[in-house]
């Protein structure tokens, strides 16, 4: 039995008791924290034979838990051309041309993260890409993954013509003659592009991408993740990873099975049944399938989120899952004991999600449940209070309101609705569980810049932007607790993970700077120098200092 004393540190415990929020040292036994407190008390609790580990007076945080992410897609995205920081069409074209020159034999050019603000008129077309890359298919994921911008060669290999029908909940943007322009919205991207590209990738490609995501997360101090939009390909990739890692993955992962709206209640129910079957399987201590994911609407930037009132341009968008389709599928998942997560960005979509959850609760009675709504970028007044009453978690991503991303978002709403965008404080005040995440790869996976946006409402991408609604910024301790303690609780791990207190897993990150004492700005420059899981170092930017005896 190994007992380790971690000492000479400033440990933020994320305790629910404010009086126990800080400690100088902690004792870890068999991967679990057994004591936190002063150095003197910890040395006594550890005993003379404990291995002492000096943390050089640095800040220690509970390991971050990214409670809404897409692991395989994140790993794949890290290998694509980065376009979020490209602010003009010319810059986007230049980066794509450079990628082609660097790999002239590539079968396709893949990019990620472009913003509508960076494209003339916010209307990307295949012709814009054909100007620089007309001889090779080009596929560019929007920053929120709800749109894909392709060139003419990609349209051709996808087989998209004027006769190709729009899928349920999606749209192939067309010109006046009915021809596809090169922009595929919502399920048009998910159902036409994603399966095609997946078929072009090998298992080896996916395995490499998943390992890339694991390493990137560990280097960012993230020890757990909740995968949102899990499918058969993702499951097979995880199962191979479990074999490679002797049954224990580098990250603790909970997953939600993606349920597509087929328009047929029986087919939708069959997907839920498949998820329930998989959720009953024991995959070991590091992976479990906990629930299902419904995407009820799109996004505000593309005017595809479902709102009660039209967008500033007069357009409107219906839900991908109207209540009459969502309610029976959600009730079936609820009855099966699955956690339900509903993507709902617009206020009409969150109302539909809560209506469906409330109907399921009435139909299935008082069973244990822990449902969630994802994103909640603009929700109607009273939504937070209703969620608190129903026990529904608010799963939100601070980095999505990065000030550099807000101009188009605000312009699409164009009225006083923007003043309540990303209103985290409402959920805190209402008493709803609030879990923070990144939704990578729709945003950078790094945890610390996410905390910067949460605590400043400024941009982690471009410091020239003024803060957006700074009155909605959160204290640093609150933000970190939402990204650790509350993220663990959001998937039922609140009694074992997300805090650094006795009885909790010894999962933590050691930083080279302390934003609590140096100010929130250092969150943009601070580095994780060490990540520990179950008391064992899994990432180190520098050698650890250890010595025998306490």
N, C-alpha and C positions, 0 to 999 in steps of 0.2 A: 504494500500500500504506500503510494507516494503522497507526501504532504509538502506543499510548496507555499512559502510565504512570499507574496508580492508586496514590496514595501518601497518607501521613499517615493511616494506618488501623490497626485491629487486625483482621487477617484470620485467621479460623479456616478452615483449608484442608480439614479432614476427611480428611487423609492417613491411610493405614494405618500410617504410621511416626510414632509419638508425638513423635519429635524434630523432625518437620517439620509439626507441627500449627498453628503460628502463623507469621505473616509480617507485615511492616510495609508492604509494597508489592508490586505485581505489574505485569507488563508483558503487554499484550494486543496481538496482531497478527492481523488478519483474523479476528477473532472468537474466537481461541484464546489461552489463557494460554501465554506462552512462558517466563515466569520469575516466581518468588515468592521473597521473601527480605527482607533489610534494605533500608531506603530507599537507602542508599549504593550497594549492589550493584545494586539495581533501576534506579537512574538510569544507572548505567554500562551495564547491559544494554540499556536503552531507547535510548540514544543522544541526542545533542543536539537532534535534530529531532523527537523524540517530543512528542505533545501531553500535557501534564501535567494530571491531574485530582485535585484535592485533596478528600479524603473527610472532612476535619474531625476526624480522630482517632476516627472512629466504628467500631463493630463491623461487620464484613463477614462474611456467611455464604454458603456455596454456595446457589444457588437451591433452594428446597424442591421435592421431587418427590412429589406426592400419589399414592402407588402403588396406591391403591384409592379410586376416586371414581366419580361418575356426573355427568358434566359437564352434559348437557342438563337432567337432573332438578334439578341444583343451581341452574342458571339459572332454571328454572321455580319452584323452591321459594323463591327470593329474592323472588318476586312474590306469594307466598301469605301468609296470616295466620300469624304466628309464635306457636306454642303451647307450646314447650318450657318457657318461663319462667312459664307459667300453672300455678299449683300447686293450684288447686281447680276444680271443675266450674263454679262461679259465674264465675270469672275467664275460663274458656274461653268460656262463653256470652256474657259481656260483650264479649269481643274479636270474636266472630263477629257480634254485633248491631251493633257499631261498624263493622265492615267492610261490613255490609249498608246501614247508614245512609250510609256514605261513597260507596257505589255502588249506589243503589237499582235501577238497571236491569240489574245483573249477572245473567247467565243462571244462574250457579252461584256458590257461595261455596266457595273452596278454602283449606284450612289445612294446616299441617305441624307435626310434632314433638311431638304430645301424648304424655304419659307415663301408663302404667297407674296409677302412684301418685297421679295427680291426679284420678282418676275414682272415685266411690264403689264400694268393693268390687272395684275393678279390672275392672269389667264395664260398658263403655260401651254405651249403647243408643240407638236412633233416637229414642226418646221424649225423651231428655235434650236432644237437638238440636231436636226439634220444638217444645219449650217456647218457644224464642226465634226459631227460623227454620223454620216449618212450610210456608211458601209458596214456598220456593226450594230446589233440591237442594244438599246440603252434603256435601262429600267432605274428610275429614281424614286425612292420612297420619300414622301413628304415627312416633315418632322413629327407629325402625329400618327403616321402609318395609316391614315384614313384615305389617302390619295396616292396614286402612282402616276408619274409622268413618264411617258415613253416616246420613243421616236418612231418613224415610219417603219423601220426594219423590225422593231419589236411588235408593232401592230400586225405586221405581216406574219411573223412567226407565231403570234397568238391566234391568228386566223380571225381577227376582228374586222368586220366589214360593215357596211351600212345596214345589212340585214341581221346583224348580231343583236339579239334582244337584251335589254337591261335586266340584270338579275334582281330579285326581290331585295329592296333596301339599298340599291346601288344605281349608278348612272354612268354610261359611256357618254362623255360630253361630245356633242356633235356640232358641226357647222350648219349653215343654212341649207346645204344640200343633203344633209343627213350623214355625212362622212365623219368618222371619229377624228377628233382634234388632237388626241394624244394624252388627254387627262381622264383618268379612270377613278371614279369616286366610290368610296365605301365598299360594298360587296363586289362591285365591279373589279376592284383591285384584289380583294380577298379571295374571290372565287375564280377569277380569270388569270391573274398574275401569279399569286402565291403558289397554287398547285403546279403550275407550269414550271416555275423556277425550282420548286422542290424536286420535281422529276429530273431536273438537270444536275442536281447535286447528288453526290454519293454518300453512303454512310460514313465513309472516312472524312468527307468534308464536314459533315454535321458533328462528328466526334471532335474534330479539331476546333470547330466553332464553340462547342460547349465547354471544352477545356479552356479556351481563350476567355470565355465569360467567367468561369470559375476563378481564374487567376486575376482577372481585372477586378472582380468584386472583393477578393481577399486583400488585394493591395489597397482597396478603398476602405478597409475596416468593416466590410459587410460580412456577416456570418450566417445570415439566413435570407431566404427569398421566397416570395409567393408568386408562382408562375400563373399568369392570367391569359388563357387561350391555349391550353394544353390540347394536344391531339395525338393521333396514332403515331405520327412521325416523331413527335416529341417524346412520347412514352418509350418507343423503341430506342431512341437515343439515350434516354436516362437509364434504361435497362442495360445497355452496353456499358455505360459509365459505371454502373454499380458493379458489373463484372470486373472492369479494369481496376476499380478502387476497393476490391475485396469487400463489397457490400456496404461501404460507408462513403458517401460522397463528400467532397471538400466543403460543400455548403449544406445547411439544413434547408430542405425544400418542401413546401406544400404547394399543391397544384390544383387548378380549377379547369375542368374539362369544358372546352368550347362547344356551345350549342348554337347551331345555325338555324335561323327561321326558314324552314322549307315551305311554309304555307300550309302544311298538313299536320294536324295535331298528332296523328298516330306516328308519323315519321319523327316529329319533334320528341314525342314521348320515348321513342326507341333510343334516341341519343341520350336521354336522361337515364334510361335503364342501363345503357352501356357504362355510363359514368358510375352508377351505383355498383355495378359489378366490379369495376376496377377499384373503387374506393374500399371494397371489402377485402382486398388483397393486402398482405403484409409484405412491404418492400424493405423492411429493416428500419433502423433508427433515424436515417437521414432523409428519407423520402416518403411522402404519403400523398394520396389524392384525396382532397378534402371536400371538393364541391364542384359546382358548375358555373359557367360564365355566360351571361346573355349580353349582347350589345344592343341596347334599346334604341340608340340613335347615333348620329355622327358627331361632327365637330363644328364649333362656331366659325372657325377660320374659313371653312369651305361652305358655310351656310347649310350644313346638313344635320346639325343638332336640332332636336325637336323643341320648339319654343311655343309658348302660349300666344305670343304676338309676333308678327313678321319681322324679318331683318330690315336693316336700314335701306336696303335696295329694293324692298317690297317683296322679296322672295320668301318662301315658306318651305318647311320640310316636315314630312310626317315621320313617325317613328319607324324604325326597322322592325320592332316587335310591338304592334298595337296590343292593347290590353286583352282583347279577345283571344289572341294567340299566346301572349306571355303568361296569362293567368293559369291556364291548365298545365303548361310545361313547368312553371315555377312551383305550382302546388304539388306536382308529382315529385319534383326534387326535394321539396320540403318534407313530404311524407316519407321519402327514402332516407331522411337524415342527412342529406347533403347540404353543405353551406352554399347559399346562393349569392353570387356577385353579379350585379347589374351595372353595366356601363350606362351612365345617364349624365350627359353633359348639359343639356338644356332643361329648363324648368318643366316643360311638358313631359319629358322623358322621366325625370325623377318622380313626378306625380304618378305616372303610369307604374313605375317600379314599386312605389310604396302602396299603391292600390292593389297590385298583384300580391305583394307580401302580406298585406292585411287580409286579403281574401284567403290566402293559404293558411294563415294562422286561424282564421275562423273555421275553415274546413277541416283542418287536421288537429285542432285542439292544442292543449298546453304541453307540447313536447319541447325538449331542449333545442334551441336554434341560435344561430349567430350569423344572420344575413348581413350583406354589405351593399352599399351603393358606391360605385367607382366614379371619381372625378368631380361631379357636382360643381362644375365651373360657374354656372349660373343657375341658382335654385330660387324658387319663389319664397317670399317671407313666410315663416312658419314651418318650413321644411325641416330645419334643425330640430325644432321642438317635437315635431311628429316622429322623426327618427329616434330621438331620445325616448319617447313614449313606447315605441315599438321595439326598442333594443337593437336598432339597425346601425351598423358602423358606417361612419363617413370616411371613405378611403380617398385621400386627396394627394396631389402632387405639387408642392410649392414651386418646383422648377418650371411648371407650365405657365406660371404667371411672371416669369422673368420679364423685366421691363422692356427688354429688346424684342420680345415676342408679342407685346400687347398692342402695338398700333393697329394691326389688321383686326385683331380680336375686338378691340374697342370700336373700330370703324364699322364692323359688321353688325354690332348691336346698335350703335349710334344713338343711344339715349341714356337715361339715368340708370338703366340696368347695369351699366358698366361699373357703377359705384359700389355694387355689391358682388362684384366678381371675386371668386375664390375667397369667400368670407369665412375663413377658418375660425375666427373668434366667435361666430354665431354658434358653431357646434360645441365649442368649449363651454360657452355660457349656458347652452341648453342642457349640457350634461351628456351629450352623445359621445360615444367612443370615437376618437379621431386618430386615424392611422396615416402616417406619412410614407410616401414612396416616390419613385422616380418615373415609373412607366417606361424604363429603358426598353428598347432603343429610341422611343419617341423623344427622349431627352437624355442627356448624359447620365451615366450610371453612378457617378461619384456622389458620395453621401454629403461631403462637407459643403460643396457649392449649393446643394439643395437646402442645407441649413442656412446658408447665407441669404438666399432668397426668402426663406421663411421668416427670418429675423429682421430683414431690412426692406423687403419688397423692391429691391433694386435688381440690377442685372448682373448675373455672373458671367455673361457673355460679352457685354460691352458697357464699360463704366461711364460712357457719355450720356446714358439715359437717366432721366430723373426717376426717383422711386414712384411706384404706382400704388396709390392708396396706403401710404405708410402707416395710417392709423390701424390697419389690419395686420401689421407685423406682430410677431409673437416674441416673448422673452426666449432667450436661448435655451434655458432649462426646459421650457414647455416644448419647444420644437424638437429637441433631442429626445425627450420622453415620448413624443408622438411617433418618432422614427425608430424607437427601440422597444420600450415597455408596451406601448399601445399597439404597435405593429405585431408584437408577439401575441397579445391578447386577441387581436382581430382574427386569428386562426386557431384560437383555443389553447395557446401556449403561455398564457399569462401567469400561470403558477410555476413555470419551470424556466422560462427564458425572458430576456429583455431587460433584466435588472442585474445589479451586482450586489446581491444580498444573500444571506444564508439560505441554502436550499435551491438556489438558481444555478444554471449552467455557467461555468467560468468561460464565457465568450466575451472578449473585449478587444478594444483597439487602443493603442498608445500613440499619441500625437506628439509632434515636435514643437507645437505652439499651443497656447491656451487662450482661446477666444473669450473665456469667462473673465480673464484678467487683462488681456491685450486688446479686446474689442472684436466685434463681429467681422471686421474687414480681414482679419487673418484667416478666416475660414476659406478664403480664396487662395491662400498661399501655404497654409498648413499641410503637412504631409503625415500620412500614417506611417509610422516607423516599425510598427509591429502589430500583427493580428493574432489573437489567441483563441482557440476553440477547445472547450473542455479542458482548459489548463495547459494545452500544448500549442506551441508557436507554429502557425501554419503559413505565416508570411513575415519576413523580416527585411527591413531596408538596411539594417546594420546589426552587427553581432550583439547578442544579449549578454548582460553582465550577470553571472551567477557565481555562487560560492556555497560550499557546504556549511551546514549549521546555521541556526537563526541568530 
